[in-house]
């Protein structure tokens, strides 16, 4: 498991830094409000991703886990704003007063899935990856080898919410027995590194395509396919 954690650390950082280079390769002089917002969500996701890595290296796992959901928030809101939101909603969401009340998570997930991931129906392997992602985000599970499986039968989104807004799980991880000594299993640390990278993969590709940057999207796609091929089986087997 320690080798898996090291590999996830290295490859996740490599993917993030390559995406950052691709994003900064261009200026956006003619971008409209929507484009600026979507790029902004990608930048926020990249910053949170990098912060998770720094916190993990410092062994501040609770703080690192608290940032995983914001990466998924940036993914979901970025894609929703890009393809689903109406002009008035984009205007409201861009204002400093943050006037827009975003739809709830299941509604936004249901809206973005056919737009960005409908093509997965033609690729059985990709379809399984997409199905698994959307299922674990909203469907409660008690199964082992699901990301951060929870005995209280919560969805992944709610579990991540519990880390961001301290719930019972992060509180329990502060202790080892009766000692104030954090107790994060290696499996959870592996998912701490995998989940935000998955969110980044499923954010940057669709954004680049929507911006007409097909060559860059193809490069990211190749990196993503390699990442998923290398780690899906290892994560499913727990090592």
C-alpha positions in Angstrom: 0.0 0.0 0.0 2.9 2.4 0.7 4.1 2.0 -2.9 0.6 2.8 -4.1 0.5 6.0 -2.1 3.9 7.0 -3.4 2.9 6.3 -7.0 -0.4 8.2 -6.6 1.5 11.1 -5.1 3.9 11.3 -8.0 1.5 10.8 -10.8 -1.2 13.1 -9.4 1.4 15.9 -9.1 2.7 15.2 -12.6 -0.9 15.4 -14.0 -1.7 18.6 -12.1 1.5 20.4 -13.2 1.0 19.4 -16.8 -2.6 20.7 -16.8 -1.4 23.9 -15.2 1.1 24.4 -18.0 -1.5 23.7 -20.6 -3.9 26.2 -19.0 -1.4 29.0 -18.8 -0.1 28.5 -22.3 -2.8 30.8 -23.7 -4.2 34.2 -22.8 -7.9 34.9 -22.9 -8.3 38.4 -24.3 -11.7 37.9 -25.7 -13.2 35.6 -23.0 -16.7 36.3 -21.8 -17.9 36.1 -18.2 -18.7 32.4 -18.5 -15.3 31.5 -19.9 -13.5 33.4 -17.1 -15.6 31.7 -14.5 -15.0 28.2 -15.9 -11.2 28.8 -16.1 -11.4 30.2 -12.6 -13.0 27.0 -11.4 -10.2 25.0 -13.0 -7.6 27.2 -11.3 -9.3 26.8 -7.9 -9.3 23.0 -8.4 -5.6 23.1 -9.3 -4.8 25.2 -6.2 -6.8 22.9 -3.9 -5.2 19.8 -5.5 -1.7 21.3 -4.9 -2.6 22.2 -1.3 -3.8 18.7 -0.6 -0.4 17.4 -1.7 1.4 19.9 0.6 -0.8 19.0 3.6 -0.4 15.3 2.9 3.4 15.7 2.9 3.1 17.4 6.3 0.9 14.6 7.5 -2.0 17.0 8.1 -4.5 14.5 6.7 -7.6 16.0 8.2 -6.9 19.4 6.6 -6.0 17.6 3.3 -9.3 15.7 3.3 -11.2 18.9 4.0 -10.1 20.1 0.6 -11.2 17.1 -1.4 -14.9 18.1 -1.6 -14.0 21.7 -2.8 -12.2 20.1 -5.7 -15.4 18.2 -6.6 -17.4 21.4 -6.0 -15.2 23.2 -8.6 -15.6 20.3 -11.0 -19.4 20.3 -10.7 -20.0 24.0 -10.7 -17.5 24.6 -13.5 -19.1 22.1 -15.8 -22.6 23.2 -14.8 -21.9 26.9 -15.5 -20.2 26.0 -18.8 -23.0 24.1 -20.4 -26.2 24.2 -18.3 -26.5 27.6 -16.6 -28.7 30.3 -18.2 -27.2 33.7 -18.9 -28.9 35.2 -15.9 -27.6 32.5 -13.6 -24.1 33.1 -14.9 -24.4 36.8 -14.2 -25.7 36.1 -10.7 -23.0 33.5 -10.0 -20.2 35.9 -11.2 -21.2 38.7 -8.8 -19.3 39.3 -5.6 -22.5 39.1 -3.6 -22.8 35.5 -4.8 -26.5 35.9 -5.5 -27.1 32.6 -7.3 -28.4 29.7 -5.3 -27.0 26.7 -7.2 -29.2 23.7 -7.7 -28.6 20.8 -5.3 -25.9 18.3 -6.1 -28.0 15.5 -7.6 -29.8 17.9 -9.9 -26.5 19.3 -11.2 -25.0 15.9 -11.6 -28.0 14.7 -13.6 -27.7 17.8 -15.8 -24.0 17.5 -16.6 -23.8 13.8 -17.2 -25.4 13.5 -20.6 -23.7 16.6 -21.8 -20.1 15.7 -20.9 -20.2 12.0 -20.4 -22.8 10.7 -22.8 -20.1 9.5 -25.2 -19.0 7.0 -22.6 -21.9 4.8 -23.6 -19.9 3.8 -26.7 -16.9 2.7 -24.6 -17.5 0.0 -22.0 -14.4 0.7 -20.0 -15.0 4.4 -19.9 -18.7 3.8 -19.2 -17.8 1.8 -16.1 -15.5 4.5 -14.8 -18.2 7.2 -15.3 -20.9 5.0 -13.8 -18.7 4.3 -10.8 -17.9 8.0 -10.3 -21.5 9.2 -10.5 -22.8 6.2 -8.4 -20.5 6.7 -5.5 -21.0 10.5 -5.4 -24.7 10.1 -4.7 -25.5 6.5 -3.9 -25.0 5.2 -0.3 -22.7 2.2 -0.1 -21.4 -0.2 2.5 -19.2 -2.1 0.1 -15.5 -2.5 0.8 -13.1 -1.2 -1.8 -15.4 1.7 -2.6 -13.7 5.0 -2.0 -13.8 5.8 1.7 -16.7 3.2 2.3 -18.7 4.3 5.2 -20.5 1.9 7.7 -23.2 4.5 8.2 -24.2 4.0 4.6 -23.5 7.5 3.2 -22.8 8.6 -0.3 -19.3 9.8 -1.1 -20.5 13.4 -1.4 -21.8 13.3 2.1 -18.7 11.7 3.4 -16.5 14.3 1.9 -18.9 17.0 3.3 -18.2 15.5 6.7 -14.5 16.0 6.3 -14.9 19.6 5.0 -17.4 20.5 7.8 -16.0 18.4 10.6 -18.3 15.4 11.3 -17.9 12.2 13.2 -15.4 10.6 10.8 -12.6 13.3 11.0 -13.2 13.5 14.7 -12.6 9.8 15.1 -9.4 10.0 13.1 -7.9 12.4 15.6 -7.5 9.5 18.1 -5.7 6.2 18.2 -7.5 4.4 21.0 -7.5 6.9 23.8 -4.4 8.8 22.5 -4.5 12.0 20.7 -2.8 10.5 17.7 -4.3 10.6 14.2 -5.4 7.2 12.8 -5.9 7.5 9.0 -5.7 4.0 7.3 -3.4 3.8 4.3 -6.4 3.0 2.2 -8.0 6.4 3.0 -4.7 8.2 2.3 -4.6 6.5 -1.1 -8.1 7.8 -1.8 -7.2 11.2 -0.5 -4.7 11.3 -3.4 -6.8 9.6 -6.0 -10.2 11.3 -5.7 -9.1 14.9 -6.3 -7.0 13.8 -9.3 -10.1 12.0 -10.7 -12.1 15.2 -10.3 -9.4 17.2 -12.1 -9.3 14.7 -14.9 -13.1 14.9 -15.4 -13.0 18.7 -15.2 -10.1 19.8 -17.5 -10.9 17.6 -20.5 -14.4 18.8 -21.1 -13.3 22.4 -20.4 -10.6 22.3 -23.0 -12.9 20.8 -25.6 -15.6 23.4 -25.0 -12.9 26.1 -25.5 -12.0 24.6 -28.9 -8.6 23.4 -27.7 -8.8 19.9 -29.1 -5.0 19.2 -29.3 -4.7 20.1 -25.6 -7.7 18.0 -24.8 -6.2 15.1 -26.6 -3.0 15.4 -24.6 -5.0 15.5 -21.3 -7.1 12.5 -22.5 -4.0 10.4 -23.1 -2.6 11.3 -19.7 -5.9 10.5 -18.1 -6.3 7.1 -19.8 -2.8 6.1 -18.7 -3.5 7.2 -15.1 -6.8 5.3 -15.0 -5.3 2.2 -16.5 -2.4 2.2 -14.1 -4.4 2.8 -10.9 -8.0 1.5 -11.2 -7.1 -2.2 -10.7 -4.5 -1.4 -8.0 -7.1 0.7 -6.1 -9.8 -2.0 -6.4 -7.4 -4.6 -5.0 -6.3 -2.3 -2.2 -2.6 -2.1 -3.3 
